[in-house]
Every structure is written in C-alpha cells, then in structure tokens.
Amino acid sequence: MKFTGTDSYVATEDLQMAVNAAVTLQRPLLIKGEPGTGKTLLAEEVARSLGLKLIQWHIKSTTKAQQGLYEYDAVSRLRDSQLGVDKVHDIRNYIKRGKLWEAFAAEERVVLLIDEIDKADIEFPNDLLVELDRMEFFVYETGEVVKARQRPIVIITSNNEKELPDAFLRRCFFHYISFPDRDTMHKIVDVHYPGIKGQLVAEAMDIFFQLRDVPGLKKKPSTSELIDWLKLLLADDIPEEVLKNRDNSKAIPPLYGALLKNEQDVHMLERLAFMARRENR
C-alpha cells in the first residue's frame, strides 16, 4: 500500500515518503504546517487513495483523551434503574464507544485522523501514549481489554498552538508541510480549476505572494484562501487586466476579504498604500 497523491490532492515527494514511512514503521504520522496547507485533507486523500475507511476525531479545547476510548453514562444508568428499565442490568448499554475504539474494532484497516491535537489540554497527548503505542486499552467498567483487530493508519495534525510532549513526539513520524512554492501552487490551482486562464492565475499569484511577503502581516493568506479568492474572481468574471493594471498605491486587492482575515492587516496595507502615494507625489 503506497500513497502517491490523488487526482485532487497534490502531494510533494517528501510528503508521499513521510506517509509511506509512517505506514511502514506502524507509527502515527504527525503533520504540522501553516493553517490552510491541507493537513486535514491529507488524511481524507490517504484514505481515498488506499481504499480505506476514514474515521475522524476533531479535537476541541474541552476534549479529553478518555472520550477517544469510551464514555460511561452513569447518570442514564441511575435514571433507568429508578424507572425499572430492563437494560440497566447490562452495563455495556451505557458505554459509548469513542473514535479509537471504533478504529480498533473495525474488521478492516482504517485511517484514523486525530485533527488539531494541539487544541486540547497539554496532558492530552500523554494520555494517549499507551493506547497509540500498544493499540489496546482497558475498559474498567466491564473488565475487558480492547485490542485493535487491524492496526489503523493514524494521522495527527497540529497547528503548533502548543508544544507537544517529547514522549509523544518520540512515538510519531514527523513531517512539516512547507508552504508551496510557485510551481507547486500552480499544480494545486490546476487541480481545483482545470482550464483556468493562465494569465489570470499568474496575475493572481503575483498579488498573493506579494501579500505573503508583506512584513508584519498578522495572518498570511494560505493556500485554501488563494483557492477561494480565485473562485470569486471567476464567479465575478473579473478579467486579468484588472489585476495586471491594478494601482499598486491602493495596496488592497479586489475581493480582499477572501485573503485578509483581520482588520489589523487591512489597516496596515492601507497605511502602506498611503505612504506609497505620498512618496509618489
């Protein structure tokens, strides 16, 4: 089973090697990179490419590691016991399987995505060390040990909001998705918009990479935001001449809301434009 990218996902050679290395080593693949560089999408495309089911566990700030294993609903069981419900005699009726249990119990190999692990508490990764390493866990309420029938391909994403523990990192194969260069970005655009005018793409990418090079920008536009911007340019049928002949002293590109995501960056570009106009007088 080798991942070589898909017709809808441009994977660099380094990324392909990282996926296949993690599969060979049977270790979780830890993916980092700027938001919008396709980390979450990678898991979807790996599953599609290899013909495997995808199980997704999206992490929030309130997510606990135990929720990935199972949750025991003691309140419902107490209520049912007071009402005399028959199912109260089997504790298994009150145990809800988590995403790891679902992946472990699958008859065939699956891809398990643990998305944005750095959103959770700092202890979250450590709480999953044994389960991800041994591919098993103990259910205290029933006294059973749940073991993975087929070792899943585990892909973990992080936006680097928090440092991950060394003990956790040692158990992972790591890859950082570098921001695409211009040639790779062309390939990504071609995948999303086959047949798009080459001149429009060239002018749009000039503006896009110029924006990313602006020093002090709080939120640089990402790959996904370039794709959204191009979609708007196509929908509004904006000709490439508008981009090519754009007044640089105005600084703000058309439909900038797809690229710039906070008022500080907009104000900063407006100030740069004002300074440029003064210098040109």
C-alpha positions as CSV (number, residue, x, y, z in Angstrom):
1,M,0.0,0.0,0.0
2,K,1.8,3.1,-1.3
3,F,0.4,6.6,-1.2
4,T,1.3,8.6,-4.3
5,G,-1.2,11.5,-4.0
6,T,-4.5,11.7,-5.8
7,D,-6.1,13.5,-8.8
8,S,-7.5,16.1,-6.3
9,Y,-4.6,16.4,-3.9
10,V,-1.0,17.5,-4.9
11,A,1.4,15.7,-2.6
12,T,5.1,16.5,-2.8
13,E,7.6,13.7,-3.0
14,D,8.6,14.4,0.6
15,L,5.1,14.2,1.8
16,Q,4.5,10.9,0.0
17,M,7.6,9.5,1.5
18,A,6.5,10.6,5.0
19,V,3.1,8.9,4.7
20,N,4.6,5.7,3.4
21,A,7.4,5.7,6.1
22,A,4.8,6.1,8.9
23,V,2.8,3.2,7.4
24,T,5.9,1.0,7.2
25,L,7.0,1.9,10.8
26,Q,3.4,1.5,12.1
27,R,3.7,4.8,13.9
28,P,1.4,7.8,13.9
29,L,2.2,10.4,11.3
30,L,2.3,13.8,13.0
31,I,1.7,16.6,10.4
32,K,2.4,20.2,11.1
33,G,2.2,23.3,8.8
34,E,0.5,26.6,8.4
35,P,-3.3,26.5,8.6
36,G,-4.8,26.0,5.1
37,T,-1.9,23.9,3.8
38,G,-4.1,20.7,3.5
39,K,-3.2,18.8,6.7
40,T,-6.7,17.6,7.4
41,L,-7.4,17.0,3.7
42,L,-4.3,14.7,3.6
43,A,-6.0,12.1,5.8
44,E,-9.1,12.1,3.6
45,E,-7.0,11.7,0.5
46,V,-4.8,8.9,2.0
47,A,-7.9,7.0,2.9
48,R,-9.4,7.5,-0.6
49,S,-6.1,6.6,-2.3
50,L,-5.7,3.4,-0.4
51,G,-9.4,2.5,-0.5
52,L,-9.8,2.6,3.3
53,K,-12.5,4.0,5.6
54,L,-11.7,7.3,7.3
55,I,-12.6,7.8,11.0
56,Q,-12.2,11.5,12.1
57,W,-11.7,12.7,15.6
58,H,-11.8,16.5,15.6
59,I,-10.2,17.8,18.8
60,K,-11.6,20.8,20.8
61,S,-10.2,22.7,23.8
62,T,-12.6,20.7,26.0
63,T,-11.8,17.3,24.5
64,K,-10.4,14.6,26.9
65,A,-8.4,11.6,25.8
66,Q,-10.9,9.3,27.5
67,Q,-13.5,10.4,25.1
68,G,-11.5,8.8,22.3
69,L,-11.7,5.5,24.1
70,Y,-15.2,5.4,25.5
71,E,-17.6,7.2,27.9
72,Y,-19.6,5.6,30.6
73,D,-23.0,7.3,31.1
74,A,-23.6,6.6,34.8
75,V,-26.4,9.2,35.0
76,S,-28.5,7.5,32.4
77,R,-28.0,4.2,34.2
78,L,-29.0,5.6,37.5
79,R,-32.2,7.1,36.0
80,D,-33.1,3.8,34.2
81,S,-32.6,1.9,37.5
82,Q,-35.0,4.2,39.2
83,L,-37.5,3.7,36.3
84,G,-37.1,-0.1,36.3
85,V,-35.8,-0.3,32.8
86,D,-34.6,-3.8,31.9
87,K,-31.4,-2.8,30.1
88,V,-29.9,-1.4,33.3
89,H,-28.7,-4.9,34.2
90,D,-26.1,-4.8,31.3
91,I,-23.5,-2.1,31.9
92,R,-22.5,-2.3,28.2
93,N,-25.7,-0.5,27.3
94,Y,-24.3,2.7,28.9
95,I,-20.8,2.6,27.4
96,K,-20.4,4.8,24.3
97,R,-17.5,3.9,22.0
98,G,-15.0,6.6,21.1
99,K,-13.2,7.1,17.8
100,L,-10.2,5.0,18.9
101,W,-12.5,2.1,19.9
102,E,-14.3,2.4,16.6
103,A,-11.0,2.2,14.7
104,F,-9.7,-0.7,16.8
105,A,-12.9,-2.7,16.3
106,A,-13.1,-2.2,12.5
107,E,-12.9,-5.5,10.6
108,E,-10.6,-4.0,8.0
109,R,-7.8,-1.5,8.3
110,V,-8.9,2.2,8.6
111,V,-7.3,5.6,8.6
112,L,-7.8,7.4,11.9
113,L,-7.5,11.2,11.9
114,I,-6.8,13.0,15.1
115,D,-7.3,16.5,14.0
116,E,-5.6,19.6,15.7
117,I,-4.3,17.8,18.7
118,D,-2.7,21.0,20.0
119,K,-6.1,22.5,20.7
120,A,-6.6,20.1,23.7
121,D,-5.0,20.3,27.2
122,I,-1.3,19.8,27.4
123,E,-1.8,16.4,29.0
124,F,-4.0,15.1,26.2
125,P,-1.2,13.6,24.0
126,N,0.4,11.9,27.1
127,D,-2.9,10.4,28.0
128,L,-2.9,8.5,24.7
129,L,0.7,7.3,24.7
130,V,0.0,3.7,25.7
131,E,-3.1,3.3,23.6
132,L,-1.5,4.5,20.4
133,D,1.7,2.6,21.1
134,R,0.2,-0.8,22.1
135,M,-3.0,-0.4,20.1
136,E,-5.1,-1.6,23.1
137,F,-6.8,-0.2,26.2
138,F,-8.7,-1.5,29.3
139,V,-12.4,-0.9,29.9
140,Y,-12.7,-0.7,33.7
141,E,-16.5,-1.0,33.9
142,T,-16.6,-4.3,32.0
143,G,-13.1,-5.6,32.7
144,E,-12.3,-6.2,29.1
145,V,-9.3,-5.3,27.0
146,V,-10.0,-3.8,23.6
147,K,-7.3,-4.6,21.1
148,A,-7.0,-3.4,17.5
149,R,-8.1,-6.0,15.0
150,Q,-6.1,-4.2,12.3
151,R,-3.6,-1.6,13.2
152,P,-5.0,1.7,11.8
153,I,-3.1,4.3,9.9
154,V,-3.0,7.2,12.4
155,I,-2.6,10.7,11.1
156,I,-2.3,13.5,13.7
157,T,-2.4,17.2,12.7
158,S,-1.2,20.2,14.7
159,N,-1.1,23.9,14.1
160,N,1.7,24.4,16.6
161,E,-0.6,26.3,19.1
162,K,1.1,24.3,21.9
163,E,4.3,22.3,22.2
164,L,3.7,18.6,22.3
165,P,5.5,16.4,24.9
166,D,8.8,14.7,24.0
167,A,7.5,11.3,25.0
168,F,4.6,11.7,22.5
169,L,6.9,13.0,19.7
170,R,9.2,10.0,20.1
171,R,6.4,7.7,19.1
172,C,5.5,9.6,15.9
173,F,6.9,10.0,12.5
174,F,7.0,13.8,11.9
175,H,6.5,15.8,8.7
176,Y,6.2,19.6,8.3
177,I,4.2,20.6,5.2
178,S,6.2,23.6,3.8
179,F,4.3,26.3,2.2
180,P,4.0,25.5,-1.6
181,D,6.4,27.2,-3.9
182,R,5.0,28.9,-7.1
183,D,5.3,25.7,-9.3
184,T,3.5,23.5,-6.7
185,M,0.9,26.2,-6.2
186,H,0.3,26.2,-10.0
187,K,-0.4,22.4,-9.8
188,I,-2.8,22.9,-6.9
189,V,-4.7,25.5,-8.7
190,D,-4.9,23.3,-11.9
191,V,-6.4,20.5,-9.8
192,H,-9.1,22.8,-8.5
193,Y,-9.7,24.8,-11.7
194,P,-8.7,22.8,-14.7
195,G,-8.7,25.0,-17.8
196,I,-8.5,28.3,-15.9
197,K,-6.8,31.1,-17.9
198,G,-3.1,31.0,-17.3
199,Q,-2.7,34.8,-17.3
200,L,-5.4,35.2,-14.6
201,V,-3.6,32.7,-12.4
202,A,-0.2,34.4,-13.0
203,E,-1.6,37.8,-12.0
204,A,-3.5,36.4,-9.0
205,M,-0.5,34.6,-7.8
206,D,1.7,37.7,-8.1
207,I,-0.6,39.5,-5.8
208,F,-1.0,36.5,-3.5
209,F,2.8,36.0,-3.0
210,Q,3.3,39.8,-2.7
211,L,0.8,39.8,0.2
212,R,2.6,37.0,1.9
213,D,5.9,38.9,1.6
214,V,4.5,42.0,3.4
215,P,6.5,42.2,6.7
216,G,4.4,42.3,9.8
217,L,1.3,40.7,8.4
218,K,-0.6,39.1,11.3
219,K,-2.3,36.4,9.2
220,K,-0.6,35.5,5.9
221,P,-3.1,34.2,3.3
222,S,-3.0,30.5,2.9
223,T,-3.4,28.0,0.0
224,S,-7.1,27.4,0.7
225,E,-7.6,31.2,0.7
226,L,-6.0,31.6,-2.7
227,I,-8.3,28.9,-4.0
228,D,-11.3,30.7,-2.5
229,W,-10.1,34.0,-4.0
230,L,-9.7,32.5,-7.5
231,K,-13.3,31.1,-7.2
232,L,-14.6,34.6,-6.5
233,L,-12.6,36.1,-9.3
234,L,-14.0,33.5,-11.7
235,A,-17.6,33.9,-10.4
236,D,-17.5,37.7,-10.8
237,D,-15.8,37.3,-14.2
238,I,-13.0,39.7,-13.2
239,P,-10.6,40.0,-16.2
240,E,-6.9,39.5,-15.6
241,E,-6.3,43.1,-16.8
242,V,-7.9,44.4,-13.6
243,L,-5.2,42.6,-11.6
244,K,-2.4,43.3,-14.0
245,N,-3.1,47.1,-14.2
246,R,-4.0,47.4,-10.5
247,D,-2.9,50.6,-8.9
248,N,-0.2,49.5,-6.5
249,S,-0.7,52.6,-4.4
250,K,-4.1,51.2,-3.4
251,A,-2.5,48.1,-1.9
252,I,-5.8,46.3,-1.2
253,P,-6.6,43.7,-3.9
254,P,-10.2,43.2,-5.2
255,L,-12.4,40.9,-3.1
256,Y,-9.6,41.1,-0.4
257,G,-12.0,39.5,2.2
258,A,-11.0,36.1,0.9
259,L,-7.3,36.7,1.5
260,L,-7.2,39.1,4.5
261,K,-8.9,37.9,7.7
262,N,-8.5,40.7,10.2
263,E,-8.8,44.4,10.3
264,Q,-5.2,45.0,11.5
265,D,-3.8,43.6,8.3
266,V,-6.2,45.6,6.2
267,H,-5.3,48.8,8.1
268,M,-1.6,48.1,7.7
269,L,-1.9,47.7,4.0
270,E,-3.9,50.9,3.8
271,R,-1.2,52.7,5.7
272,L,1.4,51.3,3.3
273,A,-0.6,52.5,0.3
274,F,-0.9,56.0,1.9
275,M,2.8,56.1,2.4
276,A,3.4,55.0,-1.2
277,R,1.1,57.7,-2.5
278,R,2.9,60.4,-0.6
279,E,6.3,59.2,-1.9
280,N,5.0,59.3,-5.5
281,R,3.8,62.9,-5.3
